[in-house]
Amino acid sequence: MNKVQLRISGRVQGVAFRHYTREKALELGLTGYVMNLPDGSVKVYVAGESEAVRKMVKWCHSGSPASLVAEVQIDNWDMSVIPTSFEIKR
């Protein structure tokens, strides 16, 4: 089980980034959540098989069709309780 948190900056709010992120995560069998941050970036927490997490990280570098990703920061996600689904948090 691999767990990472991503902070994506650029034009990532108001372009359905969270919706597309959830769809991709579900397609890859990942759990976690995605949320907008006050500074205009998006935070993504994902957990799952290493290959699926790698694909999700790669996808986040391009994002939704209308987004323009400037940067993706990747860190470990030190969470002891893993979510059982993937959610959009408001």
C-alpha positions, 0 to 999 in steps of 0.5 A: 500500500502506497500513500501520497499527498499531492499539492497541485498549483496552477489553474486548478480551481473552477475547471472541474479538477476535483471531479476529474481527479475523483473519476481517475482515482476510482478508475485506478482503484484508489482511495483518499480525497481531493480538496480545494485550498484557500490559496487556489491550489488543490490537495490530493490524498491517495492510497493504493497499489504502487503502480496505481498511485504512480499513474495518478501522480502522472495524471495530476501533472496534466489534470482535467481538460481545462486545467493548467498545472504549473507544479505538483508537489509530492509528499508521503501521506502519514495517515494510519486510517486509510479511507475506504472510498475516494471523496471530494471535500469542500 
